[in-house]
Amino acid sequence: MENWVTYAVDLMGGDHSHLDAGVIAYFVSYIVIVAYVLTSVVVAVLLENFTEASQAEHEIEQELQESEGWKEQSKNGDAHGAFRCGA
């Protein structure tokens, strides 16, 4: 899209002084539509990555909580998580 002006001038017959409204409308609408689509794609990719990162963080937190619970149970002398009554 760097040389879009050159393409527009070629489509208008090579004359810089004569501007065709149809060509201008085409290029402006093309740029707007492409910008909208690409922005949507970028937002979708960012949301997907944030969602995956959030899920991974949640899983890590759950694993840490489970490992802390395991450590707490093993400190109390019960590695299997069962309650024992002392007699």
Secondary structure, DSSP 8 states (H G I E B T S, - for coil): -TTHHHHHHHHTTS-SS---HHHHHHHHHHHHHHHHHHHHHHHHHHHHHHHHHHHHHHHHHHHHHHHHHHHHHHHTT-TT-------
